[in-house]
């Protein structure tokens, strides 16, 4: 090569639209990066933008390891792709590449039952919970709880397979749904934590074991949707009492210390219960879906995407501080109550001119869509900016006043 420096190779697991900003960030690194994507779906959109694609399932960690060794990659990342996070940690550990944490720590974070056990063992606030690997035991185990409860897969993302059960006759269907949506065919039943205020969650960033960027949002749900556990809108900053945000920030740092988390984006779900306790519900070492890192970049000027990609390749990461906002930035997840064929998506023109910053619609008239049972049924995303959190809440809790999803 006549002394010419070899271009670094980055293996991105998955192929959804959420990988596009990571591909762009890699291509923008000085000297360029050769981006490889892999999954079992050749028609996924990200493969059109990567430099190379391989048809390998991202949940098959040995197959991905063999591919990574063959390609002589310099870094691996499961950006905004939950099923590949454990595989990425496994490959990185086997090849001596940069990883967010040890394989074992990542495995704990990615399995809801292991994570609850870890929280309980280490004195974090944690709901009562029991994991099951067969329906018969789960049906018997329900008697250990008082309703309402939550039944969910231990390994799904985007609220798929999650059911809040308030009546006994709902239990069997909820258990079946959780098993159907679990990759490992394992589920968890846990006591429902009644919510004080809004559920919160967002992407944060850990650098060299220190939580340097902690963001919290206010999540709003569409109670008319088939799955009311899938957030329909997220507003920044959160209206959570500051003392609870400070408490959660400290608990996230304690978790980082205990699990040996190094440098990574953390996708976090948390809430304050009516019991006054602050709970870490989920923590995953990856970017969140639904373009959360992109709205944070817009709202705060901090580029978590670039930093995550650079870190995966062993490059330097910028210094970061907690976010500061100049208004209420909001993501609205476009969704349909019913399955059918899209006729039109109508946004009130005055509202659009005043509040819409970016419109990203993924469907067009004639496309078939499914009812909103999980984040994977999103029809698109709107980035909005309001002067205050209160005005944001007014519109996101009354979307029908300015937004219409019309089906044939």
C-alpha positions as CSV (number, residue, x, y, z in Angstrom):
1,X,0.0,0.0,0.0
2,X,3.1,2.2,-0.2
3,X,2.7,3.4,3.4
4,X,-0.9,4.5,2.8
5,X,-2.9,4.4,6.0
6,X,-5.6,1.7,6.0
7,X,-9.2,3.0,6.3
8,X,-10.8,1.9,9.6
9,X,-13.7,-0.6,9.4
10,X,-16.8,-0.2,11.5
11,X,-19.3,-3.0,11.8
12,X,-22.9,-1.7,12.5
13,X,-25.4,-4.4,13.6
14,X,-28.8,-4.0,12.1
15,X,-30.2,-2.1,9.1
16,X,-33.0,0.1,10.1
17,X,-33.4,3.8,9.3
18,X,-32.1,4.6,12.8
19,X,-28.6,3.6,11.7
20,X,-28.3,6.4,9.1
21,X,-27.0,9.1,11.4
22,X,-24.3,6.7,12.7
23,X,-23.3,5.8,9.1
24,X,-23.1,9.5,8.3
25,X,-21.0,10.2,11.4
26,X,-18.6,7.5,10.4
27,X,-18.3,8.7,6.9
28,X,-17.6,12.2,8.2
29,X,-14.6,11.2,10.3
30,X,-11.4,12.6,8.9
31,X,-9.9,10.0,6.5
32,X,-13.2,8.3,6.2
33,X,-14.5,5.0,7.7
34,X,-15.5,1.9,5.8
35,X,-19.0,1.1,7.2
36,X,-20.2,-2.5,7.1
37,X,-23.8,-3.4,8.0
38,X,-25.2,-6.8,8.7
39,X,-28.5,-8.5,9.5
40,X,-30.8,-11.1,8.0
41,X,-32.9,-8.5,6.0
42,X,-31.1,-7.5,2.8
43,X,-33.7,-4.9,1.8
44,X,-33.3,-2.8,5.0
45,X,-32.7,0.8,4.2
46,X,-29.3,1.2,6.0
47,X,-27.7,-1.3,3.7
48,X,-28.1,1.2,0.8
49,X,-26.0,3.7,2.7
50,X,-23.3,1.5,4.1
51,X,-20.2,0.5,2.1
52,X,-20.7,-3.2,2.5
53,X,-23.5,-5.6,3.7
54,X,-23.5,-9.1,4.9
55,X,-26.5,-11.3,5.5
56,X,-25.8,-12.5,9.1
57,X,-28.3,-12.5,12.0
58,X,-27.3,-10.0,14.6
59,X,-28.5,-12.3,17.4
60,X,-26.2,-15.1,16.3
61,X,-23.1,-13.9,18.2
62,X,-20.8,-16.7,16.9
63,X,-21.7,-15.9,13.3
64,X,-21.1,-12.2,13.8
65,X,-17.8,-12.9,15.5
66,X,-16.7,-15.1,12.6
67,X,-17.7,-12.3,10.2
68,X,-15.9,-9.6,12.2
69,X,-12.7,-11.7,12.3
70,X,-12.9,-12.3,8.6
71,X,-13.4,-8.6,7.9
72,X,-10.7,-7.5,10.4
73,X,-12.9,-4.8,11.8
74,X,-11.7,-2.0,14.0
75,X,-14.9,-1.4,15.9
76,X,-18.4,-2.8,16.3
77,X,-21.6,-1.0,17.4
78,X,-25.3,-1.8,17.8
79,X,-26.5,1.7,17.3
80,X,-30.2,2.1,18.2
81,X,-30.6,-1.6,17.7
82,X,-31.5,-3.4,20.9
83,X,-31.2,-7.1,19.7
84,X,-27.5,-6.6,18.7
85,X,-26.2,-5.0,21.9
86,X,-25.2,-8.3,23.6
87,X,-23.6,-9.6,20.4
88,X,-21.6,-6.4,20.0
89,X,-20.2,-6.7,23.5
90,X,-19.4,-10.4,22.9
91,X,-17.5,-9.7,19.7
92,X,-15.7,-6.7,21.1
93,X,-14.5,-8.7,24.1
94,X,-13.4,-11.6,22.0
95,X,-11.4,-9.4,19.6
96,X,-10.1,-6.9,22.1
97,X,-12.1,-4.0,20.6
98,X,-13.7,-1.0,22.4
99,X,-16.9,-2.0,24.3
100,X,-19.3,-0.1,26.5
101,X,-18.7,-2.6,29.3
102,X,-17.9,-6.3,29.9
103,X,-20.0,-8.9,28.1
104,X,-21.4,-10.0,31.4
105,X,-22.4,-6.5,32.5
106,X,-24.1,-5.9,29.1
107,X,-25.9,-9.2,29.4
108,X,-27.3,-8.1,32.8
109,X,-28.5,-4.7,31.4
110,X,-30.1,-6.4,28.3
111,X,-32.1,-9.0,30.2
112,X,-35.0,-7.5,32.2
113,X,-35.0,-10.3,34.8
114,X,-31.2,-10.2,35.3
115,X,-31.4,-6.4,35.5
116,X,-34.1,-6.5,38.2
117,X,-32.2,-9.0,40.2
118,X,-29.1,-6.8,40.0
119,X,-31.0,-3.7,41.1
120,X,-32.5,-5.6,44.0
121,X,-29.2,-7.1,45.1
122,X,-27.5,-3.7,45.1
123,X,-30.1,-1.7,47.0
124,X,-31.7,0.2,44.1
125,X,-35.5,0.8,44.2
126,X,-37.0,-2.1,42.4
127,X,-40.5,-3.6,42.0
128,X,-41.3,-7.1,43.1
129,X,-40.5,-9.4,40.1
130,X,-40.2,-13.1,39.1
131,X,-38.9,-14.5,35.8
132,X,-40.4,-17.5,34.0
133,X,-39.4,-19.8,31.1
134,X,-42.7,-21.6,30.7
135,X,-46.4,-20.7,30.6
136,X,-47.5,-23.2,33.3
137,X,-45.2,-21.8,36.0
138,X,-46.1,-18.2,34.9
139,X,-49.8,-18.9,35.3
140,X,-49.2,-20.2,38.8
141,X,-46.7,-17.5,39.7
142,X,-49.2,-14.7,39.1
143,X,-50.8,-15.6,42.4
144,X,-47.6,-14.2,44.1
145,X,-48.7,-10.7,43.0
146,X,-51.6,-8.3,43.5
147,X,-53.1,-6.6,40.5
148,X,-52.2,-4.5,38.6
149,X,-49.0,-6.2,37.3
150,X,-46.9,-5.9,34.2
151,X,-46.1,-9.0,32.1
152,X,-43.3,-8.6,29.5
153,X,-40.6,-10.5,27.6
154,X,-37.1,-10.3,29.2
155,X,-35.5,-9.3,25.9
156,X,-37.8,-7.2,23.7
157,X,-37.5,-3.5,22.9
158,X,-39.9,-0.8,21.9
159,X,-42.6,-2.0,24.3
160,X,-43.3,-5.1,22.2
161,X,-45.1,-7.8,24.1
162,X,-45.7,-5.6,27.2
163,X,-49.1,-5.7,28.9
164,X,-50.4,-4.1,32.0
165,X,-52.9,-6.5,33.6
166,X,-55.7,-5.2,35.7
167,X,-58.2,-8.1,35.5
168,X,-57.6,-11.8,36.1
169,X,-59.2,-12.7,32.8
170,X,-56.4,-10.8,31.0
171,X,-53.5,-12.8,32.5
172,X,-53.3,-15.7,30.1
173,X,-53.4,-13.6,27.0
174,X,-50.7,-11.3,28.4
175,X,-48.5,-14.2,29.2
176,X,-48.9,-15.6,25.7
177,X,-48.2,-12.2,24.2
178,X,-45.0,-11.9,26.2
179,X,-43.7,-15.3,25.3
180,X,-44.5,-14.7,21.6
181,X,-42.4,-11.5,21.6
182,X,-39.4,-13.0,23.5
183,X,-36.4,-14.1,21.5
184,X,-35.2,-16.4,24.4
185,X,-38.8,-17.4,25.3
186,X,-38.5,-16.0,28.8
187,X,-40.7,-13.5,30.5
188,X,-40.9,-11.5,33.7
189,X,-43.9,-10.6,35.8
190,X,-43.5,-7.6,38.0
191,X,-45.6,-5.4,40.3
192,X,-46.9,-2.3,38.6
193,X,-45.4,0.9,39.9
194,X,-48.1,3.6,39.9
195,X,-46.6,6.7,38.3
196,X,-46.3,10.2,39.8
197,X,-46.1,12.7,36.9
198,X,-44.7,11.6,33.6
199,X,-42.6,8.5,32.8
200,X,-39.1,9.7,31.8
201,X,-36.4,8.4,29.6
202,X,-33.8,9.5,27.2
203,X,-30.2,9.1,26.0
204,X,-27.3,10.0,28.3
205,X,-23.6,9.6,27.8
206,X,-20.9,8.1,30.0
207,X,-17.2,9.0,29.3
208,X,-14.5,7.1,31.0
209,X,-16.9,5.8,33.7
210,X,-18.4,9.2,34.5
211,X,-21.9,10.3,33.6
212,X,-21.2,13.5,31.7
213,X,-24.5,14.1,29.9
214,X,-27.7,13.2,31.7
215,X,-30.9,14.0,29.9
216,X,-34.5,13.4,31.1
217,X,-37.7,13.8,29.1
218,X,-41.4,13.7,29.9
219,X,-43.1,10.9,28.0
220,X,-46.8,11.0,27.0
221,X,-48.8,8.0,26.0
222,X,-51.8,7.7,23.7
223,X,-54.3,5.9,25.8
224,X,-56.4,5.2,22.7
225,X,-53.6,3.2,21.0
226,X,-53.7,-0.6,21.1
227,X,-50.5,-0.5,23.2
228,X,-50.7,2.4,25.7
229,X,-47.1,1.5,26.9
230,X,-45.5,2.8,23.8
231,X,-44.6,6.5,24.1
232,X,-46.3,8.7,21.6
233,X,-44.5,12.0,22.4
234,X,-41.5,13.0,24.4
235,X,-40.8,16.5,25.6
236,X,-37.5,18.0,26.7
237,X,-36.6,19.1,29.3
238,X,-38.5,16.9,31.8
239,X,-40.9,18.4,34.3
240,X,-39.8,15.9,36.9
241,X,-38.9,17.6,40.3
242,X,-35.3,18.6,40.2
243,X,-34.5,16.7,43.4
244,X,-35.7,13.5,41.8
245,X,-33.6,14.2,38.7
246,X,-30.6,14.7,40.9
247,X,-31.4,11.5,42.8
248,X,-31.7,9.5,39.5
249,X,-28.5,11.0,38.2
250,X,-26.7,9.7,41.3
251,X,-28.3,6.3,40.9
252,X,-27.2,6.1,37.3
253,X,-23.7,6.9,38.3
254,X,-23.8,4.2,41.0
255,X,-25.0,1.8,38.4
256,X,-22.2,2.8,36.0
257,X,-19.6,2.2,38.8
258,X,-21.0,-1.2,39.8
259,X,-21.3,-2.5,36.2
260,X,-18.0,-1.0,35.1
261,X,-19.5,0.9,32.2
262,X,-16.8,2.8,30.3
263,X,-17.7,5.1,27.4
264,X,-21.1,4.8,25.7
265,X,-24.5,6.2,25.1
266,X,-27.0,4.9,27.7
267,X,-30.7,4.6,26.8
268,X,-32.5,5.0,30.1
269,X,-36.2,4.6,31.2
270,X,-37.0,5.8,34.7
271,X,-40.0,7.0,36.8
272,X,-41.1,8.4,40.1
273,X,-43.7,6.3,41.8
274,X,-46.7,7.5,43.9
275,X,-44.7,6.0,46.8
276,X,-42.2,8.8,46.3
277,X,-39.4,6.5,45.2
278,X,-37.3,7.0,42.0
279,X,-36.9,3.9,39.9
280,X,-34.5,3.0,37.1
281,X,-36.7,0.9,34.9
282,X,-34.3,0.1,32.1
283,X,-30.7,1.0,31.2
284,X,-29.2,-0.1,27.9
285,X,-25.8,0.7,26.5
286,X,-27.0,1.9,23.1
287,X,-28.7,4.8,21.4
288,X,-32.4,4.9,21.7
289,X,-34.7,4.5,18.7
290,X,-37.1,7.0,17.2
291,X,-34.2,9.5,16.6
292,X,-33.7,10.5,20.2
293,X,-30.0,11.3,19.7
294,X,-30.9,13.5,16.8
295,X,-33.4,15.7,18.7
296,X,-30.9,16.0,21.5
297,X,-28.3,17.2,19.0
298,X,-30.8,19.7,17.7
299,X,-31.9,20.9,21.2
300,X,-28.5,21.0,23.0
301,X,-25.8,21.1,20.3
302,X,-24.2,17.9,21.8
303,X,-23.5,15.2,19.2
304,X,-23.8,11.9,21.1
305,X,-23.9,10.1,17.7
306,X,-20.5,11.3,16.6
307,X,-19.0,10.6,20.0
308,X,-20.4,7.1,20.2
309,X,-19.1,6.2,16.7
310,X,-15.7,7.7,17.4
311,X,-15.4,5.8,20.7
312,X,-16.3,2.4,19.0
313,X,-13.3,3.0,16.7
314,X,-11.0,3.9,19.6
315,X,-10.9,7.6,18.7
316,X,-11.1,10.5,21.1
317,X,-14.4,11.7,22.4
318,X,-15.4,15.3,23.0
319,X,-16.0,16.7,26.5
320,X,-19.7,17.0,27.3
321,X,-21.8,18.6,30.0
322,X,-25.4,18.2,31.0
323,X,-27.9,19.7,28.5
324,X,-29.3,23.2,28.5
325,X,-32.5,23.9,26.5
326,X,-33.9,27.1,25.0
327,X,-37.5,25.9,24.8
328,X,-39.4,22.7,24.9
329,X,-38.2,20.3,22.2
330,X,-40.7,17.5,21.4
331,X,-40.7,14.3,19.4
332,X,-44.1,13.1,18.2
333,X,-44.3,9.5,17.0
334,X,-46.8,9.3,14.2
335,X,-49.0,6.3,14.6
336,X,-52.4,4.8,13.7
337,X,-55.0,3.4,16.0
338,X,-56.0,0.8,13.3
339,X,-54.4,-1.2,10.6
340,X,-55.2,-0.3,7.0
341,X,-54.0,1.7,4.0
342,X,-52.8,5.2,4.3
343,X,-54.9,7.8,2.5
344,X,-53.3,11.0,4.0
345,X,-51.4,12.5,6.9
346,X,-52.7,15.9,7.6
347,X,-51.0,18.5,9.8
348,X,-52.8,21.8,10.5
349,X,-50.9,24.4,8.4
350,X,-50.9,27.1,11.1
351,X,-49.6,24.6,13.7
352,X,-46.9,23.4,11.3
353,X,-45.7,26.9,10.5
354,X,-45.5,27.8,14.2
355,X,-44.1,24.7,15.8
356,X,-42.8,22.0,13.4
357,X,-39.0,22.0,13.1
358,X,-38.6,18.8,11.1
359,X,-41.0,16.5,9.5
360,X,-39.9,12.9,8.8
361,X,-42.8,10.8,7.4
362,X,-42.0,7.2,6.4
363,X,-45.2,6.2,4.7
364,X,-47.0,7.5,1.6
365,X,-50.6,7.2,0.3
366,X,-51.3,3.6,-0.6
367,X,-48.9,2.1,2.0
368,X,-50.3,-0.5,4.3
369,X,-49.8,0.2,8.0
370,X,-50.4,-1.6,11.3
371,X,-52.0,-0.4,14.5
372,X,-49.6,1.1,17.0
373,X,-48.7,-1.9,19.1
374,X,-45.0,-1.0,19.5
375,X,-42.4,1.4,18.4
376,X,-41.8,-0.7,15.2
377,X,-45.2,0.4,13.9
378,X,-44.3,4.1,13.8
379,X,-45.3,6.0,10.7
380,X,-42.8,8.8,11.1
381,X,-41.5,11.4,13.5
382,X,-42.1,15.1,14.0
383,X,-39.6,17.4,15.7
384,X,-41.4,20.3,17.4
385,X,-40.3,23.3,19.4
386,X,-42.6,25.1,21.8
387,X,-41.8,28.1,24.0
388,X,-42.7,26.2,27.2
389,X,-43.2,22.7,28.5
390,X,-46.8,23.6,29.4
391,X,-47.6,24.6,25.8
392,X,-46.0,21.4,24.6
393,X,-48.1,19.3,26.9
394,X,-51.3,21.1,25.7
395,X,-50.6,20.0,22.1
396,X,-49.2,16.5,22.7
397,X,-52.1,15.5,24.9
398,X,-54.6,16.7,22.3
399,X,-53.0,15.6,19.0
400,X,-56.3,15.2,17.2
401,X,-56.7,19.0,17.2
402,X,-53.8,19.4,14.8
403,X,-53.0,16.0,13.4
404,X,-55.0,13.5,11.4
405,X,-53.9,10.0,10.2
406,X,-56.4,9.2,7.5
407,X,-56.8,5.5,6.4
408,X,-58.9,4.1,3.5
